Amino acid sequence: MADQPDPLRTDPLDSVELVLPRAGSLAPVRAARPLRPFSPEVLGFVDDLGRRLRSDPALRPFPELVALGFWARRASVERLRARFEGAWPGAVRMPRGLAFHVAPANVDTIFVYSLLLSMLAGNRNIVRISSRARPQGDQLLTCLAAAVEAAAPAVGTSFAIIRYPHDDGITAALSAAADIRVVWGGDASVAAIRRAPLGPFGTELVFPDRWSLAVFDAAAVAAAPDLPGLARRFVNDSLWFGQNACSSPRALVWVGDEGAREAASRAFWAAVEAESDAAGIEWADAHAVAKLVGACLEAIGGGVVQLPTPSNRITVLRAERLSGLGHHPPAGDGFFLEYRVDSLAELAPHVARNWQTLVAHGIPAEAWRAFLASHMPHGIDRIVPPGAALDFDALWDGVDLLTALTRLVDLRV
């Protein structure tokens, strides 16, 4: 049963665990004035945090943290700024006010991307993170704490990171106070948070369950000059976060004639197996068991054939029909469904709203533009090369986040 608000509690927010700043309360953040977008104080903080993430030897086992550090480079942020300021040049950009972020449990870095973009937009921020402890999450919080300590005082009152167990009263209080609510998580999480109403001027961004796949031209893969490199980039796209990131491919679609598809499939999965072994990604016997169970469940439905692979690191099931395309396999950690088409047009009837990222190789941008213009699919938000599936950007799930996190004052005098 959902927790009910305690009628004797004067302020539901008194019971939250304040993670950062480590001493104090939410009061300074709730009372602080917003900063202007891309303020010098925030730019300095983001640059310092990125430098700490890139240079700390303790973070090298966590490439997602190092990637966050590179994203936070001053040059990257300035590119965001130029794009942000280039739209509606006659209007004045203003922060929305207080942003309430709800972070997912499966990807530690998402809450920081969400927070930093909102800070760059000038907002004050309260971020709820998962209570699930993970080494990379602890390291990330340590770096954040050090960067806040070194930052200008205005940065320290511009955000707070909190934890609390499921509590409708707390969520309702934060939602009512928020000018914008940003929810990252599955469909169930989004539905649960949406039970808490926003204020009359509040708005929200939601990022529910997504499904991603790869679409490769078979002839291009069969003739690839560096097949191990291509496989390594695909492993990085797929296997970090246990294949649970929303942008991690769960399936691969081969485009081309039968001979090219067979040759590409045989060579590519062998290379993926070798590169996954060399990647140093966490591996457990339970992963092999989960994939065996997943393969059995898929076989019950029929229409699949398991391809031979050297070990249980990679499991590939070839689907005989496209009707299951978009189906979420019951296992991760290297479990893939393989499909085959003669042309891109065959994909169009199967694209669903929850399709997020297509990792594409060997298919030119012009072909994708023609596909999108011709079929106008309801889904597909990103088409990226191998190795870029997990690269976060201010344009995400079809939303320009910096624009959504601000409002425009139409100035015409």
FIVO-875571 format. One record per residue (C-alpha): residue in three letters; x, y, z. Coordinates in Angstrom, 3 decimals, decimal comma, m for minus. Each point is the difference from the previous one (the first is absolute). Layout:
<recs>
+------+----------+----------+----------+
! type !        X !        Y !        Z !
+------+----------+----------+----------+
!  ALA !        X !        Y !        Z !
...
+------+----------+----------+----------+
</recs>
This chain:
<recs>
+------+----------+----------+----------+
! type !        X !        Y !        Z !
+------+----------+----------+----------+
!  MET !    0,000 !    0,000 !    0,000 !
!  ALA !    1,290 !    3,478 !   m0,845 !
!  ASP !    1,232 !    2,016 !    2,953 !
!  GLN !   m2,559 !    2,590 !    1,115 !
!  PRO !    0,989 !    3,530 !    1,028 !
!  ASP !    0,296 !    0,340 !    3,763 !
!  PRO !   m2,569 !    2,616 !    1,116 !
!  LEU !    2,181 !    0,821 !    3,037 !
!  ARG !    3,065 !    0,775 !   m2,098 !
!  THR !    0,301 !    3,767 !   m0,406 !
!  ASP !    2,269 !   m0,226 !   m3,045 !
!  PRO !    0,432 !   m3,283 !   m1,905 !
!  LEU !    3,399 !    1,181 !   m1,235 !
!  ASP !    1,427 !   m0,071 !    3,528 !
!  SER !    0,440 !   m3,770 !   m0,306 !
!  VAL !    2,033 !   m0,153 !   m3,211 !
!  GLU !    3,644 !   m1,077 !    0,127 !
!  LEU !    2,143 !    2,887 !   m1,213 !
!  VAL !    2,943 !   m1,485 !   m1,913 !
!  LEU !    1,459 !    3,289 !   m1,270 !
!  PRO !    0,680 !    2,456 !    1,480 !
!  ARG !    0,990 !   m2,330 !    2,817 !
!  ALA !   m1,015 !    2,369 !    2,774 !
!  GLY !   m2,997 !    2,278 !   m0,063 !
!  SER !   m3,512 !   m0,167 !   m1,395 !
!  LEU !   m2,024 !    0,539 !   m3,156 !
!  ALA !   m0,973 !    3,486 !    1,145 !
!  PRO !    2,889 !    1,891 !   m1,695 !
!  VAL !   m0,734 !   m1,649 !   m3,356 !
!  ARG !   m3,714 !    0,679 !    0,259 !
!  ALA !    0,645 !    3,646 !    0,897 !
!  ALA !    2,879 !    0,797 !   m2,379 !
!  ARG !   m0,484 !    2,171 !   m3,060 !
!  PRO !    0,591 !   m1,706 !   m3,360 !
!  LEU !    3,218 !    0,810 !   m1,832 !
!  ARG !    0,075 !    1,225 !   m3,543 !
!  PRO !    0,587 !   m2,673 !   m2,650 !
!  PHE !    3,658 !   m0,935 !   m0,426 !
!  SER !    1,046 !    2,147 !    2,947 !
!  PRO !    3,756 !    0,228 !    0,689 !
!  GLU !   m0,467 !   m1,732 !    3,368 !
!  VAL !   m1,650 !   m3,059 !   m1,567 !
!  LEU !    2,419 !   m0,098 !   m2,929 !
!  GLY !    2,900 !   m0,108 !    2,450 !
!  PHE !   m1,638 !   m2,759 !    2,047 !
!  VAL !   m0,755 !   m2,185 !   m3,045 !
!  ASP !    3,540 !    0,454 !   m1,326 !
!  ASP !    1,525 !   m0,917 !    3,374 !
!  LEU !   m2,221 !   m3,058 !    0,397 !
!  GLY !    0,935 !   m1,203 !   m3,476 !
!  ARG !    3,696 !    0,426 !    0,750 !
!  ARG !   m0,324 !   m2,017 !    3,214 !
!  LEU !   m1,837 !   m2,801 !   m1,798 !
!  ARG !    2,582 !   m0,162 !   m2,766 !
!  SER !    3,075 !    0,095 !    2,221 !
!  ASP !   m0,871 !   m2,177 !    3,004 !
!  PRO !    1,814 !   m3,378 !   m0,336 !
!  ALA !   m2,640 !   m1,640 !    2,208 !
!  LEU !   m2,596 !    0,626 !   m2,713 !
!  ARG !    1,802 !   m1,777 !   m2,848 !
!  PRO !   m1,875 !   m3,278 !    0,631 !
!  PHE !   m3,236 !    1,929 !   m0,642 !
!  PRO !    0,052 !    1,218 !   m3,626 !
!  GLU !   m3,476 !    1,503 !    0,342 !
!  LEU !    1,379 !    2,451 !    2,584 !
!  VAL !    2,966 !    0,875 !   m2,205 !
!  ALA !   m2,429 !    0,542 !   m2,903 !
!  LEU !   m1,995 !    2,380 !    2,192 !
!  GLY !    3,255 !    1,838 !    0,713 !
!  PHE !    0,668 !    0,469 !   m3,714 !
!  TRP !   m3,585 !    1,148 !   m0,581 !
!  ALA !    0,530 !    2,686 !    2,671 !
!  ARG !    3,067 !    1,491 !   m1,729 !
!  ARG !   m0,195 !    3,772 !   m0,472 !
!  ALA !    0,171 !   m0,405 !   m3,804 !
!  SER !   m2,991 !   m2,375 !    0,030 !
!  VAL !   m2,013 !    2,308 !    2,219 !
!  GLU !    0,790 !    2,988 !   m2,225 !
!  ARG !   m1,354 !   m1,929 !   m2,991 !
!  LEU !   m3,205 !   m0,574 !    1,954 !
!  ARG !   m0,102 !    3,684 !    0,827 !
!  ALA !    0,393 !    1,057 !   m3,633 !
!  ARG !   m2,830 !   m2,292 !   m1,069 !
!  PHE !   m2,155 !    1,182 !    2,898 !
!  GLU !    0,508 !    3,691 !   m0,703 !
!  GLY !   m0,359 !   m0,362 !   m3,763 !
!  ALA !   m3,737 !   m0,721 !    0,118 !
!  TRP !   m2,488 !    2,870 !    0,402 !
!  PRO !    2,711 !    2,690 !    0,148 !
!  GLY !   m2,527 !    2,772 !    0,660 !
!  ALA !   m1,432 !   m1,646 !    3,117 !
!  VAL !    1,409 !   m0,042 !    3,533 !
!  ARG !    0,752 !   m3,418 !    1,506 !
!  MET !   m1,053 !   m0,446 !    3,617 !
!  PRO !    0,262 !   m2,967 !    2,379 !
!  ARG !   m3,277 !   m1,665 !    0,916 !
!  GLY !    0,777 !    0,138 !    3,734 !
!  LEU !    0,055 !   m3,164 !    2,130 !
!  ALA !    0,598 !   m3,335 !   m1,749 !
!  PHE !   m0,811 !   m3,311 !    1,692 !
!  HIS !    1,935 !   m2,887 !   m1,573 !
!  VAL !   m0,756 !   m3,684 !    0,601 !
!  ALA !    2,989 !   m2,130 !   m1,005 !
!  PRO !   m0,040 !   m3,604 !   m1,276 !
!  ALA !    1,529 !   m2,813 !    2,026 !
!  ASN !    1,813 !   m1,763 !   m2,837 !
!  VAL !    2,292 !    2,745 !   m1,410 !
!  ASP !    1,982 !    1,971 !    2,576 !
!  THR !    0,997 !    2,900 !   m2,214 !
!  ILE !   m3,409 !    1,065 !   m1,337 !
!  PHE !   m0,875 !    2,090 !    3,037 !
!  VAL !    3,195 !    2,043 !   m0,409 !
!  TYR !   m0,640 !    0,719 !   m3,685 !
!  SER !   m3,545 !    1,054 !    0,910 !
!  LEU !    1,238 !    2,140 !    2,890 !
!  LEU !    2,818 !    1,695 !   m1,910 !
!  LEU !   m2,224 !    0,905 !   m2,946 !
!  SER !   m2,575 !    1,463 !    2,366 !
!  MET !    2,707 !    1,937 !    1,840 !
!  LEU !    1,292 !    1,333 !   m3,323 !
!  ALA !   m3,574 !    1,110 !   m0,713 !
!  GLY !    0,123 !    1,967 !    3,281 !
!  ASN !   m2,445 !   m2,083 !    2,039 !
!  ARG !    0,083 !   m0,947 !    3,651 !
!  ASN !   m0,132 !   m3,791 !    0,314 !
!  ILE !   m1,048 !   m2,783 !    2,331 !
!  VAL !    1,113 !   m3,426 !   m1,213 !
!  ARG !   m1,333 !   m3,244 !    1,415 !
!  ILE !    2,470 !   m2,856 !   m0,545 !
!  SER !   m0,365 !   m3,720 !    0,573 !
!  SER !    0,797 !   m1,531 !    3,375 !
!  ARG !    1,702 !   m2,863 !   m1,812 !
!  ALA !    3,734 !    0,175 !    0,821 !
!  ARG !    2,487 !   m0,505 !   m2,856 !
!  PRO !    3,752 !    0,741 !    0,041 !
!  GLN !   m0,143 !    2,366 !   m2,972 !
!  GLY !   m2,901 !    1,883 !    1,586 !
!  ASP !    1,973 !    0,541 !    3,201 !
!  GLN !    3,050 !    1,184 !   m1,959 !
!  LEU !   m2,166 !    2,407 !   m1,967 !
!  LEU !   m1,495 !    1,503 !    3,154 !
!  THR !    3,499 !    0,424 !    1,454 !
!  CYS !    1,093 !    1,968 !   m3,078 !
!  LEU !   m3,162 !    2,100 !    0,100 !
!  ALA !    0,559 !    0,822 !    3,678 !
!  ALA !    3,587 !    1,100 !   m0,657 !
!  ALA !   m1,036 !    2,154 !   m2,955 !
!  VAL !   m2,777 !    1,666 !    2,019 !
!  GLU !    2,435 !    0,715 !    2,829 !
!  ALA !    2,305 !    1,787 !   m2,439 !
!  ALA !   m2,779 !    1,832 !   m1,867 !
!  ALA !   m1,465 !    3,466 !    0,448 !
!  PRO !   m2,556 !    0,248 !    2,844 !
!  ALA !   m2,869 !    0,444 !   m2,463 !
!  VAL !    0,654 !   m3,513 !   m1,342 !
!  GLY !   m0,400 !   m1,540 !    3,447 !
!  THR !   m3,513 !    1,389 !    0,326 !
!  SER !   m1,046 !   m0,844 !   m3,562 !
!  PHE !   m0,560 !   m3,713 !    0,554 !
!  ALA !   m0,533 !   m2,748 !    2,529 !
!  ILE !    0,239 !   m3,756 !   m0,472 !
!  ILE !   m2,356 !   m2,035 !    2,152 !
!  ARG !   m1,137 !   m3,546 !    0,673 !
!  TYR !   m3,271 !   m1,226 !    1,416 !
!  PRO !   m1,979 !   m3,256 !   m0,148 !
!  HIS !   m3,324 !   m0,059 !   m1,790 !
!  ASP !   m2,065 !    2,709 !    1,666 !
!  ASP !   m2,951 !    1,608 !   m1,738 !
!  GLY !    0,062 !    2,970 !    2,369 !
!  ILE !    3,595 !    0,941 !   m0,790 !
!  THR !   m0,494 !   m0,450 !   m3,742 !
!  ALA !   m3,170 !    2,079 !    0,128 !
!  ALA !    1,709 !    2,826 !    1,916 !
!  LEU !    2,948 !    0,122 !   m2,411 !
!  SER !   m2,251 !   m0,199 !   m3,048 !
!  ALA !   m2,270 !    2,781 !    1,235 !
!  ALA !    3,010 !    2,261 !    0,562 !
!  ALA !    1,660 !   m0,785 !   m3,350 !
!  ASP !   m0,144 !    2,210 !   m3,046 !
!  ILE !    1,175 !   m2,983 !   m2,045 !
!  ARG !    0,156 !   m3,704 !    0,873 !
!  VAL !    2,456 !   m2,289 !   m1,824 !
!  VAL !   m0,657 !   m3,728 !    0,380 !
!  TRP !    2,447 !   m2,647 !   m1,182 !
!  GLY !   m1,098 !   m3,610 !    0,387 !
!  GLY !   m2,291 !   m2,731 !   m1,221 !
!  ASP !   m3,651 !    0,343 !   m0,913 !
!  ALA !   m1,019 !   m1,054 !    3,512 !
!  SER !    2,227 !    2,649 !    1,596 !
!  VAL !   m1,402 !    2,703 !   m2,250 !
!  ALA !   m3,564 !   m1,064 !    0,817 !
!  ALA !    0,735 !   m0,024 !    3,741 !
!  ILE !    1,547 !    3,480 !   m0,014 !
!  ARG !   m2,827 !    1,369 !   m2,133 !
!  ARG !   m2,464 !   m0,823 !    2,759 !
!  ALA !    1,450 !    3,068 !    1,747 !
!  PRO !   m1,489 !    3,108 !   m1,644 !
!  LEU !    2,125 !    2,911 !   m1,092 !
!  GLY !   m0,854 !    3,581 !    0,848 !
!  PRO !   m2,091 !    1,990 !   m2,497 !
!  PHE !    3,112 !    1,378 !   m1,722 !
!  GLY !    2,053 !   m3,184 !    0,308 !
!  THR !    1,065 !   m2,001 !   m3,026 !
!  GLU !    1,894 !   m3,264 !   m0,392 !
!  LEU !    2,330 !   m2,076 !   m2,110 !
!  VAL !   m0,250 !   m3,786 !    0,203 !
!  PHE !    2,349 !   m2,646 !   m1,329 !
!  PRO !   m1,776 !   m3,368 !    0,307 !
!  ASP !    0,956 !   m3,480 !   m1,228 !
!  ARG !    1,865 !   m0,006 !   m3,290 !
!  TRP !    1,227 !   m2,665 !   m2,392 !
!  SER !    3,061 !    0,250 !   m2,244 !
!  LEU !    1,543 !   m2,076 !   m2,758 !
!  ALA !    2,735 !   m0,086 !   m2,619 !
!  VAL !   m0,553 !    0,087 !   m3,771 !
!  PHE !    3,052 !   m1,035 !   m2,034 !
!  ASP !    0,571 !   m0,281 !   m3,726 !
!  ALA !    1,181 !   m3,594 !   m0,377 !
!  ALA !    2,359 !    0,597 !   m2,920 !
!  ALA !    1,677 !    2,893 !    1,839 !
!  VAL !    0,622 !   m2,174 !    3,058 !
!  ALA !    1,225 !   m2,968 !   m2,045 !
!  ALA !    2,529 !    2,312 !   m1,678 !
!  ALA !    0,881 !    2,051 !    3,094 !
!  PRO !    3,755 !    0,787 !    0,115 !
!  ASP !   m0,036 !   m0,063 !    3,813 !
!  LEU !   m2,602 !   m2,508 !    1,110 !
!  PRO !    1,454 !   m0,332 !    3,544 !
!  GLY !   m0,270 !    3,787 !    0,420 !
!  LEU !   m3,608 !   m0,005 !   m1,173 !
!  ALA !   m0,800 !   m2,866 !    2,371 !
!  ARG !    1,751 !    1,805 !    2,872 !
!  ARG !   m2,141 !    3,102 !   m0,524 !
!  PHE !   m3,131 !   m2,165 !   m0,117 !
!  VAL !    1,020 !   m1,667 !    3,278 !
!  ASN !    0,436 !    3,424 !    1,593 !
!  ASP !   m3,463 !    0,974 !   m1,247 !
!  SER !   m1,627 !   m3,166 !    1,253 !
!  LEU !    1,579 !   m1,544 !    3,050 !
!  TRP !    0,769 !    2,820 !    2,400 !
!  PHE !   m2,811 !    0,272 !    2,567 !
!  GLY !   m0,857 !   m3,648 !   m0,682 !
!  GLN !   m1,709 !    0,951 !   m3,292 !
!  ASN !   m2,634 !    1,815 !    2,097 !
!  ALA !    0,662 !    3,560 !   m1,157 !
!  CYS !   m2,889 !    1,287 !   m2,096 !
!  SER !    2,360 !    0,567 !   m2,946 !
!  SER !    1,724 !   m3,409 !    0,159 !
!  PRO !   m0,868 !   m2,155 !   m3,051 !
!  ARG !   m2,047 !   m3,095 !    0,761 !
!  ALA !   m0,250 !   m1,158 !   m3,610 !
!  LEU !    1,915 !    0,218 !   m3,264 !
!  VAL !   m1,632 !    0,262 !   m3,416 !
!  TRP !    2,049 !   m0,980 !   m3,052 !
!  VAL !   m0,846 !    1,822 !   m3,238 !
!  GLY !    1,040 !   m1,609 !   m3,286 !
!  ASP !   m0,125 !   m3,172 !   m2,050 !
!  GLU !    0,092 !   m3,452 !    1,577 !
!  GLY !    3,644 !   m0,757 !   m0,810 !
!  ALA !    1,285 !    3,241 !    1,481 !
!  ARG !   m2,207 !   m0,366 !    3,073 !
!  GLU !    1,262 !   m3,515 !    0,726 !
!  ALA !    3,664 !    0,967 !   m0,390 !
!  ALA !   m0,388 !    3,154 !    2,081 !
!  SER !   m1,876 !   m1,745 !    2,794 !
!  ARG !    2,543 !   m2,789 !    0,335 !
!  ALA !    3,010 !    2,323 !    0,071 !
!  PHE !   m1,546 !    2,751 !    2,111 !
!  TRP !   m1,299 !   m2,080 !    2,908 !
!  ALA !    3,342 !   m1,808 !    0,245 !
!  ALA !    1,713 !    3,388 !    0,248 !
!  VAL !   m2,524 !    1,227 !    2,588 !
!  GLU !    0,637 !   m3,106 !    2,087 !
!  ALA !    3,762 !    0,644 !   m0,061 !
!  GLU !   m0,335 !    3,706 !    0,791 !
!  SER !   m2,473 !   m0,568 !    2,830 !
!  ASP !    2,495 !   m2,389 !    1,580 !
!  ALA !    2,756 !    2,620 !   m0,288 !
!  ALA !   m2,093 !    2,931 !    1,242 !
!  GLY !    0,293 !   m0,746 !    3,704 !
!  ILE !   m3,729 !    0,472 !    0,564 !
!  GLU !   m1,309 !   m1,605 !    3,176 !
!  TRP !   m0,999 !   m3,612 !   m0,617 !
!  ALA !   m1,806 !   m2,463 !    2,240 !
!  ASP !   m1,275 !   m3,554 !   m0,365 !
!  ALA !   m3,485 !    1,374 !    0,631 !
!  HIS !    0,218 !    1,851 !   m3,323 !
!  ALA !    0,442 !   m3,294 !   m1,857 !
!  VAL !   m2,923 !   m1,548 !    1,870 !
!  ALA !   m2,252 !    2,985 !   m0,752 !
!  LYS !    0,838 !   m0,214 !   m3,700 !
!  LEU !   m0,674 !   m3,742 !   m0,064 !
!  VAL !   m3,399 !    0,609 !    1,583 !
!  GLY !   m0,614 !    2,858 !   m2,434 !
!  ALA !    0,817 !   m2,201 !   m2,990 !
!  CYS !   m2,391 !   m2,680 !    1,262 !
!  LEU !   m2,792 !    2,540 !    0,430 !
!  GLU !    0,551 !    1,322 !   m3,520 !
!  ALA !    0,010 !   m3,559 !   m1,369 !
!  ILE !   m3,385 !   m0,683 !    1,612 !
!  GLY !   m1,473 !    2,727 !   m2,191 !
!  GLY !    1,545 !   m1,585 !   m3,074 !
!  GLY !    1,495 !    1,577 !   m3,077 !
!  VAL !    3,577 !    0,346 !    1,315 !
!  VAL !    3,247 !   m1,882 !   m0,541 !
!  GLN !    2,957 !    0,359 !    2,345 !
!  LEU !    3,258 !    0,706 !   m1,797 !
!  PRO !    3,169 !   m1,805 !    1,106 !
!  THR !    2,354 !    2,130 !    2,112 !
!  PRO !    3,228 !   m1,061 !    1,759 !
!  SER !   m1,279 !    0,659 !    3,522 !
!  ASN !   m2,887 !    1,403 !    2,009 !
!  ARG !    1,376 !    3,529 !   m0,105 !
!  ILE !   m2,083 !    0,673 !   m3,103 !
!  THR !   m3,328 !   m1,643 !   m0,832 !
!  VAL !   m1,587 !    0,702 !   m3,387 !
!  LEU !   m3,434 !   m1,175 !   m1,125 !
!  ARG !   m0,907 !    0,445 !   m3,646 !
!  ALA !   m3,665 !    0,850 !   m0,434 !
!  GLU !   m1,771 !   m1,381 !   m3,036 !
!  ARG !   m2,654 !    2,738 !   m0,055 !
!  LEU !    0,082 !    3,770 !    0,396 !
!  SER !   m3,205 !   m0,036 !    2,027 !
!  GLY !    1,975 !   m0,155 !    3,252 !
!  LEU !    2,204 !    2,976 !   m0,834 !
!  GLY !   m0,139 !    2,392 !    2,923 !
!  HIS !   m0,674 !   m2,776 !    2,474 !
!  HIS !    2,120 !    0,330 !    3,158 !
!  PRO !    2,008 !   m3,219 !    0,536 !
!  PRO !   m0,276 !   m1,570 !    3,449 !
!  ALA !    3,758 !    0,191 !    0,637 !
!  GLY !    2,880 !    2,450 !   m0,384 !
!  ASP !    3,775 !   m0,163 !    0,550 !
!  GLY !    0,636 !   m1,050 !   m3,597 !
!  PHE !   m3,367 !   m1,389 !   m1,157 !
!  PHE !   m0,938 !    1,069 !   m3,544 !
!  LEU !   m2,732 !   m0,678 !   m2,523 !
!  GLU !    1,030 !    0,054 !   m3,657 !
!  TYR !   m2,318 !    0,973 !   m2,858 !
!  ARG !    0,498 !    0,173 !   m3,767 !
!  VAL !   m1,494 !    2,322 !   m2,625 !
!  ASP !    0,658 !    0,709 !   m3,640 !
!  SER !   m0,542 !    3,760 !    0,365 !
!  LEU !   m0,592 !    2,680 !    2,622 !
!  ALA !   m3,600 !    0,384 !   m1,126 !
!  GLU !   m0,830 !   m3,363 !    1,588 !
!  LEU !    0,668 !    1,495 !    3,445 !
!  ALA !   m2,598 !    2,756 !   m0,313 !
!  PRO !   m3,158 !   m1,949 !    0,993 !
!  HIS !    1,696 !   m1,255 !    3,166 !
!  VAL !    1,320 !    3,280 !    1,445 !
!  ALA !   m1,709 !    0,737 !    3,340 !
!  ARG !   m0,119 !    3,145 !    2,109 !
!  ASN !    2,475 !   m1,420 !    2,526 !
!  TRP !    2,789 !   m0,448 !   m2,564 !
!  GLN !    2,779 !    2,314 !    1,117 !
!  THR !    3,475 !   m0,595 !   m1,455 !
!  LEU !    0,986 !   m1,628 !   m3,278 !
!  VAL !    3,704 !   m0,851 !   m0,171 !
!  ALA !    0,626 !    0,093 !   m3,749 !
!  HIS !    2,989 !   m1,151 !   m2,070 !
!  GLY !    0,485 !    0,038 !   m3,756 !
!  ILE !   m3,263 !    1,852 !   m0,727 !
!  PRO !    0,530 !    3,633 !   m1,050 !
!  ALA !   m1,776 !    2,925 !    1,609 !
!  GLU !   m1,847 !    0,704 !   m3,248 !
!  ALA !   m1,604 !   m3,437 !    0,138 !
!  TRP !   m1,172 !    0,631 !    3,564 !
!  ARG !   m1,367 !    3,435 !   m0,908 !
!  ALA !   m1,939 !   m1,557 !   m2,864 !
!  PHE !   m1,302 !   m2,766 !    2,291 !
!  LEU !   m1,190 !    2,499 !    2,631 !
!  ALA !   m1,558 !    2,340 !   m2,562 !
!  SER !   m1,764 !   m2,818 !   m1,833 !
!  HIS !   m1,352 !   m1,967 !    2,955 !
!  MET !   m0,248 !    2,650 !    2,775 !
!  PRO !    0,403 !   m2,633 !    2,755 !
!  HIS !   m1,531 !    0,793 !    3,379 !
!  GLY !    3,136 !   m1,251 !    1,747 !
!  ILE !    3,800 !    0,355 !   m0,477 !
!  ASP !    1,654 !    2,929 !    1,767 !
!  ARG !    3,678 !   m0,580 !   m0,771 !
!  ILE !    2,042 !   m1,542 !   m2,825 !
!  VAL !    3,669 !   m0,223 !    0,977 !
!  PRO !    3,157 !   m1,843 !   m1,116 !
!  PRO !    1,370 !   m2,980 !    1,948 !
!  GLY !    1,719 !    1,162 !    3,172 !
!  ALA !   m2,318 !    2,978 !    0,537 !
!  ALA !   m3,141 !   m1,652 !    1,400 !
!  LEU !    0,780 !    0,980 !    3,597 !
!  ASP !    1,226 !    3,523 !   m0,834 !
!  PHE !   m2,350 !    2,408 !    1,724 !
!  ASP !   m0,990 !    3,259 !   m1,661 !
!  ALA !   m2,276 !    2,932 !    0,772 !
!  LEU !   m2,180 !   m1,305 !   m2,852 !
!  TRP !   m1,432 !   m3,180 !    1,532 !
!  ASP !   m3,096 !   m2,078 !   m0,738 !
!  GLY !   m1,052 !    2,606 !   m2,517 !
!  VAL !    0,145 !    2,829 !    2,560 !
!  ASP !    2,331 !    3,011 !    0,018 !
!  LEU !    0,602 !   m0,105 !    3,741 !
!  LEU !    1,558 !    3,423 !    0,406 !
!  THR !   m2,935 !    1,588 !   m1,802 !
!  ALA !   m2,527 !   m2,005 !    2,024 !
!  LEU !    1,701 !    0,961 !    3,268 !
!  THR !   m0,368 !    3,719 !   m0,742 !
!  ARG !   m2,760 !    2,348 !   m1,041 !
!  LEU !    0,047 !    2,779 !   m2,578 !
!  VAL !   m0,920 !    3,623 !    0,600 !
!  ASP !   m1,213 !    1,425 !   m3,320 !
!  LEU !    1,671 !    3,447 !   m0,083 !
!  ARG !   m1,105 !    2,150 !   m2,956 !
!  VAL !    0,261 !    3,602 !    1,177 !
+------+----------+----------+----------+
</recs>
